[in-house]
């Protein structure tokens, strides 16, 4: 193909014209206009180059459209895969939790819960008395008045404002230990529970659960068991010992 120059640009390179010219819209329009003027005068080379440019522009637009569609499809696929992975993990966790406890362990946990409920029942009257004394103190009751309210509460239970507080008092008395914490709390301190040690049951934080009734479902508050261990039942982790 014969080469000519339009404003210091070689028109025998349409692809270069498209790539370079598109960086400046105004310049591109002027160059195309020059080619159109030449084509109107019957310049075959200019006509051929215009056809080539039109083809390249359409091809470029098609590639961009395909790229956008591909990107959208990829994002949609990634999102779908992420949801599927999350569901699989949740299902796996549920299965692990179901398989985690044997029938014997479930039965033992139920028995421990019943025993803890029975033990806690004797503290309820003391708990209400302590709370009444606390409310009276907030309202401006004198020390003598507060003392009269808690007169029926054993000295070791004064100041206990939850069932777990009463339980911990008894556990300290039974073991002679002072510090009790859960497995995770000891772990956060760089310690782990010794193998074979049995925890002391307390009540966990309340949680809302749905139970089936004759009329449908009802949301109730449930208290599960948690276990605490004293300082004599734990040891320093190996990493901490090395440090």
C-alpha positions in Angstrom: 0.0 0.0 0.0 1.3 3.4 -0.9 2.2 5.6 2.0 1.2 9.3 2.5 1.6 11.7 5.4 -1.3 13.7 7.0 -0.2 16.2 9.5 3.1 14.3 10.2 1.2 11.0 10.6 1.7 8.1 8.3 -1.8 6.9 7.2 -0.5 3.6 5.9 -0.6 2.4 9.6 -4.3 2.5 10.5 -3.8 0.4 13.7 -1.2 2.9 14.9 -3.5 5.7 14.0 -6.3 4.2 16.1 -4.0 3.5 19.1 -2.2 6.9 19.1 -5.1 9.0 17.9 -7.6 7.8 20.5 -5.5 9.4 23.3 -6.6 12.8 22.0 -10.3 12.8 20.8 -10.0 16.2 19.1 -6.9 15.3 17.1 -8.4 11.9 16.1 -11.5 13.6 14.7 -9.3 16.0 12.6 -7.3 13.2 11.2 -10.4 11.2 10.2 -11.8 14.3 8.6 -8.7 14.6 6.5 -9.0 11.0 5.3 -12.7 11.6 4.5 -11.8 14.7 2.4 -9.3 12.6 0.5 -11.8 9.8 0.1 -14.4 12.2 -1.4 -11.8 13.2 -4.0 -11.6 9.6 -5.0 -8.4 8.7 -3.1 -8.6 4.9 -3.0 -5.9 4.6 -0.3 -7.8 6.9 2.0 -11.0 4.9 1.4 -9.2 1.7 2.2 -7.7 3.1 5.4 -11.1 4.4 6.5 -12.6 1.0 6.1 -9.7 -0.5 8.1 -10.2 2.1 10.8 -13.9 1.3 11.1 -13.1 -2.4 11.3 -10.5 -1.8 14.1 -12.9 0.5 16.0 -15.6 -2.1 15.9 -13.2 -4.9 16.9 -11.9 -2.8 19.8 -15.5 -2.0 21.0 -16.3 -5.8 20.8 -13.3 -6.7 22.9 -14.2 -4.1 25.6 -17.8 -5.5 25.7 -16.5 -9.0 26.0 -14.1 -7.9 28.7 -16.8 -6.2 30.7 -19.1 -9.2 30.4 -16.2 -11.5 31.4 -15.4 -9.4 34.4 -19.1 -9.4 35.5 -19.3 -13.1 35.0 -16.1 -13.6 37.0 -17.4 -11.5 39.9 -20.7 -13.3 39.9 -18.9 -16.7 39.9 -16.5 -15.6 42.7 -19.4 -14.4 44.8 -21.3 -17.7 44.2 -18.3 -19.7 45.1 -17.8 -17.7 48.2 -21.4 -18.4 49.3 -21.0 -22.1 48.5 -17.8 -22.3 50.5 -19.4 -20.5 53.5 -22.4 -22.8 53.5 -20.1 -25.9 53.3 -18.1 -24.6 56.3 -21.2 -23.9 58.3 -22.6 -27.4 57.5 -19.2 -29.0 58.4 -19.2 -27.1 61.7 -22.7 -28.2 62.5 -21.8 -31.8 61.7 -18.7 -31.6 63.8 -20.7 -30.2 66.7 -23.3 -33.0 66.3 -20.6 -35.6 66.3 -18.6 -33.9 69.1 -20.7 -35.4 71.9 -21.6 -39.0 72.5 -24.9 -40.1 74.2 -23.0 -40.7 77.4 -21.6 -37.2 77.4 -25.0 -35.7 76.7 -26.5 -37.7 79.6 -23.7 -36.6 81.9 -24.1 -33.0 81.0 -27.8 -33.2 81.6 -27.2 -34.8 85.0 -24.6 -32.1 85.9 -27.1 -29.4 84.9 -29.8 -30.9 87.1 -27.3 -31.1 90.0 -26.2 -27.5 89.5 -29.8 -26.3 89.4 -30.4 -28.0 92.7 -27.3 -26.5 94.2 -28.2 -23.1 92.9 -31.7 -23.2 94.3 -30.4 -22.8 97.9 -28.7 -19.5 96.9 -31.8 -17.8 95.4 -33.1 -16.4 98.7 -29.6 -15.0 99.6 -29.3 -13.6 96.1 -32.5 -11.7 96.3 -31.6 -10.4 99.8 -28.2 -9.2 98.5 -29.8 -7.4 95.6 -32.4 -5.8 97.9 -29.6 -4.5 100.1 -27.8 -3.1 97.0 -30.9 -1.3 95.8 -31.5 0.1 99.3 -27.9 1.3 99.4 -28.3 3.1 96.0 -31.4 4.8 97.3 -29.5 6.2 100.3 -30.0 3.6 103.0 -27.7 3.9 106.0 -25.1 1.2 106.8 -27.2 0.0 109.7 -30.3 -0.4 107.5 -28.3 -2.3 104.9 -26.9 -4.6 107.6 -30.4 -5.3 108.9 -31.5 -6.4 105.4 -28.6 -8.8 104.9 -28.6 -10.2 108.5 -29.9 -13.6 107.3 -27.1 -14.0 104.7 -24.0 -15.9 105.8 -20.9 -13.7 106.0 -19.1 -15.6 103.2 -21.9 -14.8 100.8 -22.2 -11.1 101.4 -21.6 -9.2 98.2 -22.6 -12.1 95.9 -24.8 -10.7 93.2 -25.1 -13.7 90.9 -25.5 -17.5 91.3 -22.0 -17.9 89.9 -20.6 -15.7 92.7 -22.1 -18.1 95.3 -20.8 -21.1 93.4 -17.3 -19.7 93.3 -17.3 -19.0 97.0 -18.1 -22.7 97.6 -15.5 -23.9 95.1 -12.8 -21.7 96.8 -13.8 -23.2 100.2 -13.7 -26.8 98.8 -10.3 -26.5 97.0 -8.4 -23.7 98.9 -7.8 -22.1 95.6 -8.4 -18.4 95.0 -8.4 -17.9 91.2 -10.9 -19.6 88.9 -11.2 -19.0 85.1 -12.6 -20.8 82.0 -10.4 -22.7 79.6 -10.3 -19.8 77.1 -9.5 -17.3 79.9 -6.5 -19.4 81.0 -5.5 -19.8 77.4 -5.4 -16.0 76.9 -3.0 -15.9 79.9 -0.6 -18.3 78.2 -1.7 -21.3 80.3 -3.4 -24.6 79.5 -5.5 -27.0 81.6 -3.6 -30.1 82.6 -4.8 -33.3 81.0 -7.4 -35.2 83.0 -8.5 -32.2 85.1 -12.3 -31.8 85.6 -13.8 -28.4 85.6 -16.2 -26.9 88.2 -19.6 -26.2 86.7 -21.1 -22.7 86.6 -23.9 -21.1 84.5 -23.0 -19.7 81.1 -24.3 -16.5 79.6 -28.0 -16.6 78.7 -29.0 -17.3 75.1 -32.3 -17.0 73.3 -33.6 -20.3 71.7 -36.8 -21.2 70.0 -38.8 -24.2 71.3 -41.8 -25.9 69.8 -45.1 -25.5 71.7 -48.6 -26.7 71.0 -49.5 -23.4 69.4 -46.2 -23.0 67.4 -42.8 -21.8 68.5 -41.8 -19.7 71.5 -38.5 -17.8 72.3 -37.2 -18.7 75.7 -34.0 -17.9 77.7 -31.7 -20.8 78.3 -28.7 -21.1 80.6 -26.2 -23.8 79.6 -23.2 -25.1 81.6 -19.7 -23.7 81.5 -16.7 -24.9 83.4 -14.0 -23.2 85.3 -10.6 -24.4 86.6 -8.4 -23.1 89.4 -4.8 -22.2 89.3 -3.7 -25.6 90.5 -5.3 -27.3 87.5 -3.3 -25.3 84.8 0.3 -25.1 83.7 2.4 -22.7 81.7 2.5 -23.3 77.9 5.8 -24.6 76.6 6.4 -21.4 74.5 6.0 -19.3 77.6 8.4 -21.6 79.6 11.1 -21.3 76.9 10.8 -17.5 76.9 
